[in-house]
């Protein structure tokens, strides 16, 4: 018999031996206790180094489980142990069949009489799904086993995990959210956290930027807590530069690994859920601030009242704080309305699940803005289409930091730079073939860069001739401003209506993916006009985006 049939025969015989007997035989050969209850990893027959998720809750009642299994395609290194009893096997098999190629990494494991910490401890990450009838005993078993926990977000679970200072939460039904939660858990898996506290202090002193500290003036302004792209940090500088009566405290609530921008205080995740953190935040915000600017509709009192600012507002009103809301983009931009307004809308390329989730968020936040009647500001003019009752407070860039005296468009083959942060929001997959065509014809030298640190991105911008930003959103953003500050020609899709409402005509070469080639060829056909457009961009960004105009917009609120 040839070797291949021999191997197949041995494999077939091996499969006929019950799994527990195979484990017992291996243990006996290793000199260990052969009939001790096998661990979940042994039942999966996986070596110690293979990353293993374990789900030991109910199968049929868990509304998050189908999404968990389908997300395994995005986590190719992970296996999943699905612990189930005989009555659940049919439902489990149906779920596994929908998991696509990942089903090879899903192991149905018979539920022991008692799911103990010892049984689970050999896994790496525990999954706690969304089962309304599930109690918290399983979470405690996961904790006793020393496992990192990834759980569907609900208030009961969130508060329970927060007391132990551990756990990563995901939005039930969101595949990207679950995948990111697992990856965060994996990154922290260098030993379980101590049971009496998180791996890092829940409130950390920050790295204050060059703004006037809180208490140095009669206006005690709180800023928090998203600080997307450092916009609150820039706003703190702009406001304290413009007004001698303002002192600022900037609080940023993010996971510790994302502390990239200066702030006075950091609230690490999941520290926001801890009672002592909530008490401290309430004491400072309600007892000390006179004014508060809330960005991205994030809560400011920890997560005591929920996951958005709406439930904090009654306490803020009782404390007689002057509160304003500030939005930057997806937290208020309505996907459906955007698709109706723009044939080239970025939401054509967005995952349907993400589109649905962003719709829910935008509608909830708009209700909050309308019902609260609070002053409402947006950092890009296109958002005025979604919330026409808002006021444009231009985003801020450090114009001097990006300034460059290198000539533009003097090369025979100009350098064209595209640097997407998220490809779908820029239309990257639609515009790249057009740019590649121009590159292949030796009309331009195309540079596509992603994920570079700030200083390297600045060097790339200053070394190019043309910056191609988003062509699918309808407004210019931070990258366009940085390109204009560097004296480069900027190409982007700019919707006329909201910019007219904001009273500006940005000096940007307007294009969509379909008109991009023609737009660039027109710039190169009349290079003196393109150079003049770049120079006008430098003046425009200094007039509107160096922080002075933004500070003026907030002047009435801060009186």
C-alpha positions in Angstrom: 0.0 0.0 0.0 1.4 3.4 -0.9 2.1 6.0 1.8 -0.9 8.2 1.1 -3.5 5.5 1.5 -1.8 4.4 4.7 -2.0 7.9 6.1 -5.7 8.2 5.1 -6.4 4.8 6.8 -4.6 5.7 10.0 -6.5 9.1 10.0 -9.8 7.2 9.6 -9.1 4.8 12.4 -8.0 7.7 14.6 -11.3 9.5 14.0 -13.2 6.4 15.2 -11.5 6.5 18.6 -13.6 8.8 20.9 -11.8 12.1 21.5 -11.7 11.7 25.3 -10.0 8.3 24.8 -7.4 9.8 22.5 -6.7 12.5 25.1 -6.5 9.8 27.9 -4.0 7.8 25.8 -1.8 10.9 25.2 -1.9 11.7 28.9 -1.0 8.2 29.8 2.0 8.3 27.4 3.1 11.6 29.0 2.8 10.2 32.5 -0.1 12.5 33.6 -3.5 11.7 35.0 -5.3 10.1 32.0 -8.9 10.4 33.2 -9.0 13.9 34.6 -11.6 16.0 32.9 -10.0 17.3 29.6 -9.5 21.0 29.2 -11.2 22.9 26.4 -8.0 23.2 24.5 -7.4 19.4 24.7 -10.9 18.7 23.4 -10.1 21.0 20.4 -6.8 19.1 20.0 -4.9 22.3 19.5 -1.3 22.9 20.6 -0.5 25.5 23.3 0.6 28.3 20.9 -2.6 28.4 18.8 -4.8 31.4 19.8 -8.1 30.0 21.1 -11.4 31.8 21.7 -14.0 30.0 23.9 -17.8 30.5 23.9 -19.4 28.6 26.8 -22.8 30.3 27.0 -26.1 29.2 25.5 -26.1 28.7 21.7 -29.7 29.3 20.7 -30.5 32.4 22.8 -27.2 34.2 22.0 -28.1 36.9 19.4 -24.5 37.9 18.9 -23.2 34.4 18.2 -23.9 34.3 14.4 -21.9 37.5 13.9 -19.1 36.1 16.1 -18.7 33.0 13.9 -18.9 35.0 10.7 -16.2 37.4 12.0 -13.7 34.5 12.2 -12.8 35.2 8.6 -11.3 38.5 9.8 -9.3 36.7 12.5 -7.4 34.0 10.6 -5.1 33.0 13.4 -7.9 32.3 15.9 -9.8 29.0 16.5 -13.1 29.0 18.4 -14.3 26.4 20.9 -18.1 26.3 20.8 -19.2 24.6 24.0 -22.6 23.1 23.6 -24.8 20.3 24.9 -26.6 17.6 22.8 -29.8 19.7 22.6 -27.9 22.6 21.0 -25.8 20.6 18.5 -28.2 21.1 15.6 -28.4 24.8 16.1 -24.6 24.9 16.5 -24.0 23.0 13.2 -26.3 25.5 11.4 -24.3 28.4 12.7 -21.0 26.8 11.8 -22.2 26.1 8.3 -22.7 29.8 7.8 -19.2 30.7 8.9 -17.7 30.0 5.4 -14.1 28.9 5.3 -13.6 29.7 9.0 -15.8 26.7 9.9 -12.6 24.6 9.8 -11.4 26.6 12.8 -14.6 26.1 14.9 -14.6 23.2 17.3 -17.9 21.9 18.8 -17.0 20.8 22.3 -19.3 18.8 24.5 -20.4 20.7 27.6 -19.2 19.1 30.8 -21.4 18.6 33.8 -19.9 21.8 35.3 -18.2 24.5 33.2 -15.3 25.3 35.6 -12.4 27.7 35.6 -10.0 24.7 35.2 -11.9 23.5 32.1 -11.7 27.0 30.4 -8.3 28.2 31.6 -6.3 26.7 28.6 -8.1 29.1 26.2 -6.8 32.6 25.5 -9.9 34.8 25.1 -13.5 34.2 26.4 -16.5 35.3 24.4 -19.6 36.5 26.2 -22.4 37.1 23.7 -25.7 38.9 23.9 -28.2 36.5 25.6 -30.9 38.4 27.6 -31.4 35.5 29.8 -27.8 34.8 30.6 -26.6 35.5 34.2 -23.2 36.8 35.2 -22.0 33.6 36.7 -20.3 32.6 33.5 -18.5 35.9 33.4 -17.2 35.2 36.9 -16.1 31.8 35.7 -14.2 33.4 32.8 -12.6 35.8 35.3 -11.6 33.0 37.7 -10.0 31.2 34.7 -7.8 34.3 34.1 -9.1 34.8 30.6 -9.3 38.0 28.7 -13.0 38.6 28.0 -14.6 40.0 24.9 -18.3 40.8 25.6 -21.3 42.2 23.7 -21.9 45.7 25.1 -24.8 46.0 27.5 -25.0 48.1 30.7 -25.2 45.1 33.1 -22.1 43.4 31.5 -20.2 46.7 31.1 -20.7 47.6 34.8 -19.8 44.0 36.0 -16.6 44.0 34.0 -15.7 47.5 35.0 -15.7 46.5 38.7 -12.9 44.0 37.8 -11.1 46.5 35.5 -11.0 44.1 32.6 -12.9 43.2 29.4 -13.2 44.4 25.8 -16.7 45.4 24.6 -18.1 45.1 21.1 -21.3 46.3 19.5 -23.7 43.3 19.1 -24.0 42.4 15.4 -21.0 44.4 14.3 -18.4 42.2 12.7 -15.6 44.9 12.7 -16.4 45.8 16.3 -16.0 42.2 17.4 -12.8 41.7 15.4 -11.2 44.8 16.9 -12.2 43.8 20.4 -10.6 40.4 20.0 -7.4 42.0 18.7 -7.3 44.4 21.6 -7.7 41.5 24.0 -5.0 39.6 22.2 -2.6 42.6 22.5 -3.2 42.7 26.3 -2.8 39.0 26.7 0.5 39.1 28.5 -1.1 37.9 31.7 -4.5 38.5 33.3 -5.1 41.7 35.1 -5.2 41.8 38.9 -8.8 41.1 40.1 -9.0 44.3 42.1 -8.1 46.8 39.3 -7.3 47.4 35.7 -3.9 47.1 34.0 -3.5 50.8 34.0 -4.7 53.6 36.3 -8.3 54.6 35.2 -7.4 58.3 35.3 -3.9 59.4 34.2 -2.3 62.8 34.2 -1.9 63.9 30.6 0.7 65.8 28.7 -0.7 69.4 28.7 -0.3 71.3 25.5 0.5 75.0 25.2 -2.8 76.3 26.5 -3.8 78.2 29.6 -4.6 75.9 32.5 -8.0 75.6 34.1 -8.5 78.1 36.9 -6.2 80.7 35.4 -9.2 82.8 34.2 -12.9 83.3 35.1 -14.0 81.1 32.3 -13.3 77.5 33.2 -13.8 75.6 30.0 -13.9 71.8 29.8 -13.2 70.0 26.5 -13.8 66.3 25.9 -13.7 63.5 25.3 -13.0 62.2 21.7 -10.3 64.7 20.5 -10.4 63.3 17.0 -7.2 64.1 15.1 -6.2 66.3 18.0 -8.8 68.9 17.1 -9.7 69.6 20.7 -6.0 70.1 21.5 -5.8 72.7 18.7 -9.0 74.3 19.8 -7.7 74.7 23.4 -4.7 76.6 22.0 -6.8 78.7 19.7 -9.3 79.7 22.4 -6.7 80.5 25.1 -4.6 82.5 22.6 -7.6 84.5 21.6 -9.1 85.1 25.1 -7.2 86.0 28.2 -10.2 85.1 30.4 -10.3 81.4 29.4 -8.6 78.5 31.1 -9.0 74.9 29.8 -9.0 71.4 31.0 -9.0 68.8 28.1 -10.1 65.3 29.0 -9.6 62.5 26.5 -11.2 59.1 26.9 -9.4 56.5 24.9 -7.5 53.2 25.3 -4.0 53.9 26.6 -2.3 52.9 23.3 -4.1 55.8 21.5 -2.8 58.6 23.7 -1.3 60.4 20.7 -2.5 64.0 21.3 -1.9 66.2 24.3 -4.6 66.4 27.0 -4.7 67.3 30.7 -6.3 64.1 31.7 -6.8 60.7 30.1 -9.6 58.3 31.0 -8.5 54.9 29.9 -11.0 52.3 28.6 -12.7 50.5 30.4 -11.9 52.8 33.3 -14.8 55.1 32.3 -17.2 52.4 33.7 -15.8 52.4 37.2 -17.8 54.1 39.9 -14.7 55.9 41.4 -13.9 57.4 37.9 -17.5 58.5 37.5 -17.6 60.1 40.9 -14.3 62.0 40.2 -15.5 63.2 36.8 -18.8 64.4 38.2 -17.0 66.3 41.0 -14.7 68.1 38.5 -17.1 68.7 35.7 -20.2 69.7 37.8 -18.3 71.4 40.6 -15.6 73.3 38.8 -16.3 74.0 35.1 -18.3 77.0 34.0 -18.4 76.0 30.3 -18.2 72.7 28.4 -17.7 71.8 24.8 -18.6 68.2 24.1 -17.2 66.7 20.9 -18.6 63.7 19.0 -21.6 63.4 21.5 -19.4 61.4 23.9 -20.4 61.3 27.6 -18.3 63.5 30.0 -19.3 61.9 33.3 -17.7 58.5 32.6 -20.3 56.0 31.5 -22.5 56.4 34.5 -25.5 57.5 32.5 -24.8 55.7 29.2 -22.6 55.9 26.1 -23.6 59.3 24.7 -24.0 62.8 26.0 -27.8 62.9 26.1 -28.1 61.2 29.5 -25.5 63.5 31.0 -27.4 66.7 30.0 -29.9 66.8 32.9 -27.0 66.8 35.5 -25.1 69.4 33.4 -28.2 71.7 33.3 -28.7 71.3 37.1 -25.1 72.4 37.6 -25.8 75.5 35.4 -23.0 74.8 33.0 -23.0 76.4 29.6 -22.7 73.5 27.2 -22.0 73.4 23.4 -21.9 70.4 21.1 -19.2 69.9 18.4 -19.4 67.3 15.6 -16.7 66.3 13.1 -18.3 63.8 10.7 -19.7 60.3 10.9 -21.4 61.0 14.3 -23.9 63.3 12.6 -23.6 62.7 8.8 -26.6 60.6 7.7 -25.6 57.9 5.2 -29.0 57.7 3.5 -29.3 61.5 3.0 -25.7 61.6 1.7 -26.4 58.9 -0.8 -29.5 60.9 -2.1 -27.4 64.1 -2.4 -24.3 62.7 -4.0 -24.2 60.2 -6.9 -20.5 59.6 -5.9 -21.2 59.2 -2.2 -18.6 57.3 -0.1 -21.4 55.3 1.4 -21.7 53.4 -1.8 -18.5 51.6 -0.8 -19.3 51.3 2.9 -20.2 47.9 4.4 -24.0 47.7 4.7 -23.7 46.9 8.4 -21.6 49.9 9.0 -24.0 52.1 7.0 -26.9 50.9 9.2 -24.9 51.5 12.4 -23.9 55.0 11.3 -27.5 55.8 10.4 -28.6 54.9 13.9 -25.9 57.0 15.5 -26.6 60.0 13.2 -30.3 59.9 13.9 -29.8 59.6 17.6 -27.3 62.5 17.8 -29.5 64.8 15.6 -32.4 64.2 18.0 -30.1 65.1 20.9 -28.9 68.3 19.2 -32.5 69.3 18.2 -34.2 68.5 21.5 -31.4 70.0 23.7 -31.4 73.4 21.9 -27.7 73.7 22.8 -25.3 75.7 20.6 -24.1 73.3 17.9 -20.9 73.5 15.9 -19.5 71.4 13.0 -15.9 71.4 11.7 -16.6 70.8 8.0 -19.2 72.7 5.9 -20.7 69.6 4.3 -22.3 68.8 7.7 -24.5 71.8 7.3 -26.5 69.7 4.8 -27.3 67.3 7.7 -27.8 69.9 10.4 -28.6 73.3 8.8 -29.2 74.8 12.3 -25.5 74.3 13.2 -22.6 76.8 12.9 -19.4 76.1 11.0 -16.4 76.2 13.3 -13.5 75.5 10.9 -11.1 72.7 11.7 -7.7 73.8 12.8 -4.2 73.0 11.4 -0.8 74.2 12.4 -0.2 76.2 9.2 3.4 77.1 10.1 4.2 73.5 10.8 3.2 72.5 7.2 4.5 75.6 5.4 7.0 74.9 2.6 8.8 77.2 0.2 9.6 74.3 -2.3 8.4 75.3 -5.8 5.3 73.5 -7.1 4.7 72.0 -10.6 8.2 72.6 -11.9 8.9 69.0 -12.6 8.0 67.7 -16.1 6.4 64.7 -14.4 4.7 66.1 -11.3 4.4 64.0 -8.1 0.7 63.3 -7.2 0.1 62.1 -3.6 -2.9 60.2 -2.3 -2.8 59.3 1.4 -6.1 57.7 2.7 -6.8 57.3 6.4 -9.8 55.1 5.5 -10.0 54.1 1.9 -13.8 54.0 1.6 -14.1 57.6 3.0 -11.7 58.9 0.3 -13.0 56.9 -2.7 -9.5 55.3 -3.0 -10.6 52.2 -4.8 -12.5 54.2 -7.4 -9.8 56.9 -8.0 -6.7 54.7 -7.9 -7.2 53.1 -11.4 -7.5 56.7 -12.9 -4.3 57.8 -11.2 -2.5 54.6 -12.1 -3.5 55.2 -15.8 -1.9 58.7 -15.7 1.2 57.2 -14.0 1.5 54.4 -16.6 1.3 57.0 -19.3 4.2 58.9 -17.6 2.0 62.0 -17.1 2.4 61.9 -13.3 4.5 60.1 -10.7 1.9 58.5 -8.4 2.7 58.1 -4.7 0.2 56.2 -2.5 1.0 56.3 1.2 -0.9 54.9 4.2 -0.3 54.7 8.0 2.7 57.1 8.1 3.6 59.1 11.3 2.9 62.8 11.3 6.5 63.9 10.5 6.9 61.5 7.6 3.5 62.5 6.2 4.4 66.1 6.3 7.6 65.3 4.4 5.6 63.5 1.7 3.2 66.4 1.3 6.0 69.0 1.1 7.7 66.9 -1.5 4.7 66.5 -3.9 3.1 68.8 -6.4 -0.6 67.7 -6.2 -2.5 66.3 -3.2 -5.5 64.2 -4.2 -7.8 64.0 -1.1 -11.3 62.6 -0.9 -13.5 62.5 -4.1 -16.6 61.1 -2.6 -17.6 63.1 0.6 -18.4 66.6 -0.6 -16.1 68.6 1.6 -12.5 69.2 2.3 -10.9 68.0 5.5 -7.7 68.1 7.5 -5.5 66.5 4.8 -6.7 69.1 2.2 -5.9 71.9 4.7 -2.4 70.5 5.3 -1.8 70.3 1.5 -2.9 73.9 1.1 -0.7 75.0 4.0 2.3 73.4 2.3 1.5 75.3 -0.9 0.5 72.2 -2.9 -2.4 72.0 -5.4 -5.3 70.2 -3.8 -7.8 68.1 -5.7 -11.0 67.1 -3.8 -14.8 66.8 -4.3 -16.4 69.9 -2.8 -20.2 70.3 -2.8 -21.1 73.9 -3.7 -24.3 74.3 -1.6 -23.0 74.0 2.0 -19.8 75.9 1.2 -21.9 78.8 -0.2 -23.9 78.7 3.0 -20.7 78.9 5.0 -19.6 81.9 2.9 -16.5 80.3 1.5 -15.1 79.2 -1.9 -12.1 77.0 -1.1 -9.4 77.2 -3.8 -9.5 73.5 -4.6 -9.6 71.7 -7.9 -13.0 70.1 -7.8 -13.2 66.5 -9.1 -15.0 63.2 -8.7 -13.6 59.8 -9.6 -15.1 60.1 -13.0 -13.7 63.6 -13.7 -10.3 63.1 -11.9 -8.2 62.5 -15.1 -9.6 65.5 -16.8 -9.1 67.7 -13.7 -5.4 66.8 -13.4 -4.8 67.2 -17.2 -6.4 70.6 -17.0 -4.0 71.6 -14.2 -1.0 70.5 -16.2 -2.2 72.2 -19.4 -2.2 75.5 -17.5 0.5 75.3 -14.9 0.7 79.0 -14.2 -3.0 79.0 -13.2 -2.4 75.8 -11.1 0.5 77.5 -9.3 -1.7 80.5 -8.6 -4.4 78.2 -7.2 -1.8 76.6 -4.8 -0.7 80.1 -3.6 -4.4 81.1 -3.0 -4.8 77.9 -1.0 -2.0 78.9 1.3 -3.7 82.3 2.0 -7.1 80.6 2.4 -6.0 78.1 5.0 -4.3 80.8 7.0 -7.4 82.9 6.9 -9.8 80.2 7.8 -8.0 77.3 9.5 -5.1 78.6 11.7 -7.5 78.8 14.7 -8.3 82.5 14.7 -11.6 82.2 12.9 -12.6 79.2 14.9 -12.0 81.1 18.2 -14.2 83.9 16.9 -17.0 81.5 16.2 -17.0 80.4 19.9 -16.7 83.9 21.2 -20.5 84.4 21.9 -20.7 81.0 23.7 -17.8 81.9 26.0 -19.1 85.3 27.1 
